[in-house]
């Protein structure tokens, strides 16, 4: 139950967190790390073996993508604060 609630909140934060600026990016990062702690019941098969006792499962991908999106948003906001134009946009 807790894992499902955290996953649903993680997806919600990924969808609407961009409108909350830095707080949204931080919230998404925190939820992504929390997901790694509670995702045990939803892990599934190992996709990539890191060592004999560690690997990346399908459930871990949600946390990894959440962290990547949080980092992207944080860096985009940092660039906007410095006046650096975003990639792909023309002035």
C-alpha positions in Angstrom: 0.0 0.0 0.0 2.8 2.5 0.9 4.7 1.7 -2.2 1.7 2.3 -4.4 1.0 5.6 -2.7 4.6 6.8 -3.1 4.6 5.7 -6.8 1.4 7.6 -7.4 2.8 10.7 -5.7 6.0 10.4 -7.6 4.1 10.3 -10.9 2.0 13.3 -9.9 5.1 15.3 -8.8 6.7 14.5 -12.2 3.7 15.7 -14.0 3.0 19.0 -12.2 6.2 19.6 -10.3 7.6 21.9 -13.0 5.1 24.6 -12.1 6.5 24.7 -8.6 10.1 25.7 -9.6 12.9 24.6 -7.3 10.5 23.3 -4.7 9.0 21.0 -7.3 12.4 19.7 -8.3 13.4 19.1 -4.7 10.1 17.4 -4.0 10.5 15.1 -7.0 14.1 14.2 -6.0 12.9 13.4 -2.4 10.1 11.2 -3.7 12.4 9.5 -6.1 14.8 8.6 -3.2 11.9 7.5 -1.0 10.7 5.3 -3.9 14.0 3.3 -3.7 13.4 2.7 0.0 9.8 1.4 -0.4 9.7 -0.2 -3.8 10.5 -3.7 -2.6 7.0 -5.2 -3.1 7.1 -4.0 -6.8 10.7 -4.8 -7.7 10.3 -7.5 -10.4 13.1 -9.1 -12.3 16.7 -7.7 -12.4 17.3 -5.9 -15.6 20.9 -5.0 -15.1 23.3 -6.8 -12.7 25.6 -4.4 -10.9 27.3 -7.0 -8.7 26.4 -10.5 -7.5 24.0 -9.2 -4.9 22.9 -5.9 -6.5 21.1 -5.0 -9.6 18.6 -2.6 -11.3 15.0 -3.7 -11.5 12.1 -2.4 -13.4 10.8 -0.7 -10.3 14.1 1.1 -9.9 13.6 2.8 -13.2 10.9 5.1 -11.8 13.3 6.4 -9.2 16.1 6.8 -11.7 13.9 8.7 -14.1 12.5 10.8 -11.3 16.0 11.8 -10.2 17.1 12.6 -13.8 14.0 14.8 -14.3 14.5 16.6 -11.0 18.2 17.3 -12.0 17.1 18.5 -15.4 14.5 20.8 -13.9 17.0 22.1 -11.3 19.6 22.8 -14.0 17.1 24.5 -16.3 16.0 26.8 -13.5 19.6 27.6 -12.6 20.3 28.4 -16.3 17.2 30.6 -16.4 18.3 32.5 -13.3 21.7 33.2 -15.0 20.0 34.3 -18.2 21.3 31.3 -20.1 18.9 30.4 -22.9 17.5 26.9 -22.9 18.7 24.5 -25.6 16.5 24.3 -28.6 15.0 27.7 -28.1 15.9 30.7 -30.2 15.9 34.2 -28.8 
